[in-house]
Amino acid sequence: MSNLKPIKLLVAIAVGYTSLLGGNSWVLASRPNVSAAKPNNTNNLPLITPTKKTHFAQVPLPSSERRPGGRVRGGAKRGSCPSVEPQLTALVPFTQTAPTVTDVWGFTTQAHPTLLFYVPYSKDSGYPMEFVLQDQDANIIYQKAIALPEKPGIISVSLPTDAAALALDKQYRWFFTVECDPQKSSPPIYVEGVIQRVQLKPATIKQLETSSPLQKVDIYTENGIWFDSAEILFQLRQQNPQDATLAEKWRSLLTSIKLDDIIPKPLVSSKP
């Protein structure tokens, strides 16, 4: 494994990572400046009744490539953070080849994608949260303070259109942190992983052009495009929270990536 140059994020330690499909090294970002988050508008997507269950088809990691690493869970009690269940969770596919070896990664077709997180803390706790996105050279291309939701639940974090667009076939590392210690003497809890923008085949793109939103969910999941499918279904469930078929679709999607404990959690807000 190559030597990695550590960079501080919000933790006082440095951890090295390798890229998903290449030999570039991943390192933690330096502590970003905290700024206020602004809500973004969700798209008005029509509701179409699904005809089949959703099962995400994760594309396997090539055995010859270095692993992306990552954390899908925020850990148990760290520093002054209270112990909660479920823990801070990234709604992202992951593979675990050993108890201490986890790879968190997924594809998108979007230049400005949306990521989903389960936040186990409410606004009353006052804990600062932050989202950071790095390029393959560990340069911070986006950082944003994220407001806590009114109550524990699932939020979305979108890369805004005025931020740098994700380049095709490049891997980016994201971090989502919760700082529980106001003195910052203890490390925060965090989740992190890799996202890559890819280009679909022309036939699949043509199919998407005439598909309903829920048909698009199935097309994206069948092609291993996690972030696009999860975003569409998240939006539909926000607009139709009592719809039983959407609830079953959501259950099926999260079960397919082994996040069953997040299924009943409310979709509480949408953040930039």
N, C-alpha and C positions, 0 to 999 in steps of 0.2 A: 504493500500500500504506500502511496506517495505521502510525503510530509505535507501537512496542512498548516497554513498560517492562520492562527486564531484571531477572530474579531469578536468583540463583545456585543451582545444584543441587549437584553435587560438583565441577564444573569451575569454573575461575576466570573463565570467559567467560559471556556471556548471548547466547542465540539466540532470535529471535522466530519465532513460527509463527502461522498462521491456522487457524480451525476448519474442519472438514470440510464442513458444510452450512450455515454461517452466517457472519456477519461478525465474530465474536468473535475476539480475539487470544489466541494461546498464547505463554506464556513459560516459561522454565526455572524450576523450583522451587528454593527455598533448600535448603541442605544438611540432610538429615534426620538425626535422632539415630539411632545404630546400636543395635539391640537384637537379642537372640537369636531365631532362627527356631525354630518348633515344627512338627513334621510333622503333616499332616492325614491323615485316613483316606480311602481311595478307595472309591467305591461298588462293590458287588458286582453287576456287570452280566452277564447270561447271554450266552453266545456263540452267535450264529446265523450260519450260513455265508452270505456275501454272494453275490449273484447277478449283480452287474455292477460295472464299474470305477467308481471315485469320481473325479469331476472337479469341482473347485470353480468355481462360477459367480460370479466377482467382479462386483459391481454397479458400473457405471462412475461415475466422478465427474462431476457436472454441469459442463460447460465454463464456466458462468457463475459458479461458486462458487470461493472461494479454496481453495487446496490445503492439506492437513494437514501436508505435509512429513514428516520423520522419518528414521530410520536403521534398516534391517533388519540390517545388519552392524556389528560393533563397530569396524571399521577395522583397518588393519594395525598396525604398531608405533606406539604412542602413549605417550610418556613412558617409563616403565620397564616397560611391559607387553611380554612376549616376543611375537615374531611367530609366529603359529600358523595352521594351515589345517585345517579351516575356522575362521573367526574366530567370535567371539561372535555369535550369530545369534538373532533373534526369529523364531519360526515363525508368521508373520503375512503375509497377502497384501500385495503392494506393486506399484506401477506406477512405471515409470521413463521419463519423456518425454525426458530428456536425461541425459548422463553425471553431471551434478551435480544433477539434479532427481528426487528420489525421494519418493513418497507412501506411507506405511505406515499402513494402517487396516483395520478390519474391524468386523462387527456381531456382537452377541450378543442372546439373549433373556433372559439371566440377570441377576438383580439383583446377584449375587455371582459373577462369571465367573472362569474359569481361563485363564491365558496360559501358553504353552510357550516355552522358551528352550533353545538349545544352548549349554552352558557348556564351553569348551575347556580349563578348568583343573581340577585335582583339589584335594582337601582339603589335601594336603601343601603346596601353594603358600601357603596362608594368606591369600589375597587377600580382603579384605572385599567382599561384594556387597550390593546394596540395590535394592529395588523401591519406586517412588514413583508415586502416582496423583494427578492434579490434576483439578479441575473446570474449567469453561470460563472462570472468572475467575482461574485460576492458583492457587487455594487448594488446599493439600495436604489431601486427604481420607483418604489412607492412605499409610503409609510403613513399611517393614519391612526389617531386615537379613536376608539369605538365606544360609543355610549352603552352602558349597561342597560338591559331591557327592564321594563317595569316589574317583571317576574321571571323566574328561571324558564328558559325555553330555547327554541331554535331560532337563530338569527341568520341573515345573509349578509355577506360582505362582498361588495362589487368593486372591481377596478374601474374607476370613472373614465369617461371618454376623453377627458383632458389629460389623463396619465399616458405614459408611453405604452404603446400597443405591444402585446406579446408577439414576438417573431415566430414564424413557422419553424417547427422542428428544433426549437431551442427549449432547454429545460430551465425552469425558474423555481426557486425555493421560497416558500411562504412560511411565516411564523405568526402565531396568534397567542398573545400572552395576557395573563391576568396578574396584576401586581397587588398582592394582599397586604404587604408590609408598607405602611406609609413612610417609614424611614428608609426603605429600600436596603435594609441590612440583610435581608433574607432573599433567596432567589424566588422569582415568580413561578407560577405554574404556566405551562405552555404546551402547545401542540405544533407540529410542523411537518412539512412534506414537500413533494415536488409536483409541479403542474407543467404540462407540455401542450402547446398548441399544434394541432395536426390538420392536414388537408384530407377530406374524404374523397372517395372515388367519384368521378363524374356521375355515374349511375345512381349512387346514393344521394348526391346533392340534388339530382333531378327528382328523385323520389320524395325528398323532404319538401320540395317546392309545392307539391300538391297534397301534403299530408296534414291532418288535423294535429293540434298540440299533443294529444295523447298518443297518436300514431308516431309522432316525432320522438316521444319518450322511448317507445319501443325500438325505433330505428337506432337511436343513439345508444341505448343499452346493448343492443345486439352487436353494435360495432365497437363496443368498449369505450364510448365517449361519456364518461361519468358526469362531468360538471354540467354539461348542457342538459342531459336528461334530468338530473336532480333539480336544476334551476327551474325548468318548465313545470315539473310536478309540484315544487314548492310554491310557485306562483298560483297554480290552479287550486291548491289546497287552501291557500290564504283567501282566495276569492270565494271558495265553496267549502267552508270548514265542516259542514254537516253532511257532505256527500259521502255515502257509504262506499261507493265504488272507487272514489279517489282515495279514501282511507285504506282500502284493501290494496290499491296500487302502491301506495306509500309503504305499507307494511311489507309487501313483497320486495320492493326495491331495497329497503334497509336490511331485511333478512338476508338478502343475497350478498351483502357485504359484512355480515356478522355483527350488526349493530342493533340487535333486537330490543335492547333496553332503552333505546332512544325513540322507538316507534310511538309510544303514547305521549311523548312530550309535545307541548303546544308550540305552534309556530307563532312567535310573539311579535316579531318586528322584522323590518327589512332595513339594513344599514348600508351606507356607502362603502 
